[in-house]
Amino acid sequence: MRLYHGSNVEVSAPQIMLNGFYKDFGYGFYLTNIERQAKRWALTKRGASIVSVFSYLKDSQNTVKSFSGMTEEWLEFVVNCRRGIVHNFDIVEGPMADDQIWDYVEDYMDGSITKAAFWELIKFRYPTHQIAFCTEKALGTLHFERSMTL
């Protein structure tokens, strides 16, 4: 599987950054299998816009949590991670709560909207994908291929 990471620097040796639990799937190194999405990530950074490309071979030694879509289970998982509740998965994969969707997640978390309203608001969003490598063991399954400067 080919995966992409958008940033302002080439990332040939990924690391898990422990600088906040505000990410959808908690601490980890985040990538996507959608090249266009990685380019959007890179273009939001100050300075250079670089997409690092990796190959990934699934390893049965890793515990993986995969969400095929924005489900109630996905929503609760994202809310828990954003609240700082730590999970024990090596890799977590699924849709991304982009800035607009995250606003709706926050509204749901603070009770401003119901769960039904949340699902109605996100219904027409474009597809997204993210995969978080949450442990050093998982990072070992990534292999840097190249980088692209935009």
C-alpha positions, -999 to +999 in steps of 0.1 A: +000+000+000+013+035-008+008+062+018+014+099+018+024+125+045+020+162+038+043+186+057+067+215+053+097+191+055+107+158+041+099+131+066+121+101+058+123+088+094+089+093+109+084+098+147+054+097+170+050+132+184+036+133+219+026+170+218-011+169+224-040+145+222-061+167+199-058+143+169-086+120+158-068+088+167-045+100+194-008+101+194+008+088+162+024+095+128-005+103+104-006+095+067-033+090+040-038+068+010-052+098-009-024+118-026-046+148-031-054+150+006-017+148+015-010+177-009-038+197+008-021+190+042+013+201+029-001+233+014-015+244+048+020+244+064+042+275+065+073+273+044+078+245+019+051+221+009+064+186+007+047+152+004+067+122+017+057+089+001+059+056+019+051+020+012+034-001+039+032-038+042+006-050+067+021-071+095-002-094+115+019-086+146+003-051+148-031-046+164-052-026+140-084-007+145-101+001+111-132+022+105-147+018+071-168+049+074-181+076+098-200+054+121-212+059+157-182+037+168-159+060+149-174+091+164-171+078+200-135+067+193-126+102+179-143+119+208-124+097+233-090+103+216-097+141+215-105+140+252-071+123+259-083+088+265-054+065+253-061+034+232-038+003+228-038-001+190-006+000+170-024+014+139-058+031+136-073+038+101-105+055+090-121+088+079-107+121+090-126+147+110-114+177+090-118+212+104-155+215+095-164+181+107-143+187+139-165+218+146-195+195+145-177+169+167-171+197+193-207+208+190-218+172+197-193+168+226-205+200+244-242+191+238-249+219+213-262+195+187-276+160+190-260+129+175-287+129+148-279+165+139-242+156+137-249+128+112-271+151+091-244+178+090-216+155+078-237+136+053-225+153+022-187+157+029-161+144+004-143+112+014-112+114+035-087+089+048-061+088+076-040+061+090-022+067+123+009+047+132+007+049+170+037+027+182+073+023+172+065-013+162+040+000+137+064+026+124+088-002+115+063-014+088+067+019+069+094+023+042+103+057+029+103+059-009+107+095-019+094+131-014+077+155-037+080+193-034+049+211-044 
